[in-house]
Amino acid sequence: MSVPAAPPGQPKKAATAAWIGSALEYYDFFIYGSAAALIFPEVFFDESDPATATLLSLATFGVAYAARPIGALFLGHFGDRLGRKKIMVFTLILMGLSTFLIGCLPTRAQVGTLAPVLLVLCRVLQGISAAGEQASANSMTLEHAPPHRRGFFTSFTLSGTQGGQLLATLVFIPVAALPEDQLMSWGWRVPFWLSVAVAVAGYVIRRTLDETPAFAQQASDEGVARMPLAILMREHWRDVLRVIAGALIASVSTIFTVWALAYATSDSVGMSRSSMLWVGALANLVALAAIPLWATLSDRIGRRPVYLIGAAGSAVAMFVYLWAISTGSYPLTLLLGIVAFGVVYSAANGVWPSFYGEMFTTRVRLSGMAIGTQIGFAVAGFAVTFAAQIAGPDGDDWMAVALFTAALCVPPVIAVVSARETHRVPTEKLGERSPRPARQPEKVTA
């Protein structure tokens, strides 16, 4: 039975809600990344050992990624039972609150070792929120979208991610330019406090959004699954593995955003904080245009070829970008940073929301995307910490980091080569396998 079309205006409204929510989630996430590279080693950790302080600070960036698989298990379960909308509202509130609290934390100089403990706790809450945000937003937009434009509409989740990252960078540029004493005392807190404004706007939009026709029909015809995770692991475990492998492509983003920033502003290279933040800002500005263009192309030629361009291309592009930083040439670094992150990486980044979501049926889509992506993202989050260790005692072995990043791009390539092409499959048939004997649907009353 075909899924009824969404009411007029709902696909655009769902895409807007996904964009704003993702912008908040990743504004919050990436102001933390910038602060972890530039501020937190001095504010929350032992200044007498700068190298260890930086390593510990970057490790806290990865803590949220470790929390994300746990959050995905719970939020994926409830998202496939209660609906996409409820999870989207919950994750927005949790991220806004935890980010605001980071801006209120006491420093190590004020409360000692309690300061980094509280920082890690808030970071865990950020991770739990992010675990359900993208999967619920992607499911919402995919299930509202016209079948022939699912790639385009779901790409708004990731263009929101880039928008949030751009906003985070633009907010941090004037903050990073403050005098050192003001930056370390109160200036770094301002970007965290500003997240409240975006959270309120996102909440208003998401509260008025309809549940998706696909989920509503699923609940009406067969009932929602009592244990979505059991169905997921029984019928879709291969696709979960593909999503885990594919999600490792996020390592490119974390190393570009955090490790490369710390490397470029280190004593061995000596670029200024503000100039390097502009590299990220302009790369994300280009990505805002590139992501929907790549996604639209995938609606025409398929998800697999476009994703493959992004995954394989990013492995090569990271070598070129880190080499440019090592030369100390800012114009070269700016140009290659925009090409590597703004254009090449956007091919995979803009397509994966539809590519992953189309692997699963409606009754387990949110669970499948949440669990698969968050396990892969957990590895990607700690890629920054591994990169800091691989870079050697002076933190300047960029070639080793580039090789490490390229190695993490291999599983996504394998995932896309082994996956089915789904861009022409009707929405109601997504995730289906070859015909099997009918069995009683697993139902539960709402």
Buried (B, 14 or more C-beta within 10 A) or exposed (E): EEBEEBEEEBBBBBBBBBBBBBBBBBBBBBBBBBBBBBBBBBBBBBEEEBEEBBBBBBBBBBBBBBBBBBBBBBBBBBBBBBBBBBBBBBBBBBBBBBBBBBBEBBBBEEEEEEBBEBBBBBBBBBBBBBBBBBBBBBBBBBBBBEBEBBBBBBBBBBBBBBBBBBBBBBBBBEBBEBEEEEBBBEBBBBBBEBBBEBBEBBBEBBEEBBBBBBBBBBBEEBBBBEBBBEBBBEBBEEBBBBBBBBBBBBBBBBBBBBBBBBBBBBEBBEBEBBBBBBBBBBBBBBBBBBBBBBBBBBBEEBBBBBBBBBBBBBBBBBBBBBBBBBEEEBEBBBBBBBBBBBBBBBBBBBBBBBBBBBBBBBBBBBBBBBBBBBBBBBBBBBBBBBBBBBBEEEBBBBBBBBBBBBEBBBBBBEBBEEBEBBBEBEBBEBBEEEEEEEEEEBEEEE
